[in-house]
Amino acid sequence: MKKILALTFLLGILNSQYTLAQDDKSKMPSPPAKVSATLASGVVITIDYSQPAVKGRTIGKNVEPMEGKVWRTGANDATVFENSKDITVEGKNLPAGKYGLFTIVQNGEWTIIFNKTWKQWGAFGYKESDDILRVKVKGSKAASFSERMTFLIGNTGKISLLWGDNQVNFQTK
């Protein structure tokens, strides 16, 4: 009886340690990240995403984004782009709100997609009919290699996506 109680106790401890480890999302292969900035206009822009790592893989060949396919622009849940007031993105209107941020890469051109369905896993439930805005920008070679995908928001409203040797910028106002 003592052995059964001891075993039950030990299993309980191991299970609680496993649960705690699962709750620590910073230890996930693609940990969560969030960046936020208040622009001079007073608009607050927040990007909530998970950071995939290159891990020696070739971006676009054996890790996202694949040429011509919709990508969640991150890992795990879809990346969420939120703007507190109406803004323009590359000169096109985007109402205040919360959006799923998706991209399509085709021949060095990136289509940045703001989709009304922001709460979803990956791009598996993505529907083009839910797109609110699409803008096209050119990608470029980053000044330095970024192992983990990272978003930066400048105080001028310039948003940069950095991953591997890729850099993609788009302008908000």
Helices and strands as residue ranges (DSSP letters): H 2-23, G 25-27, E 32-38, E 44-50, E 70-71, E 79-83, E 87-89, E 92-94, E 97-106, E 109-115, G 128-130, E 131-153, E 158-171
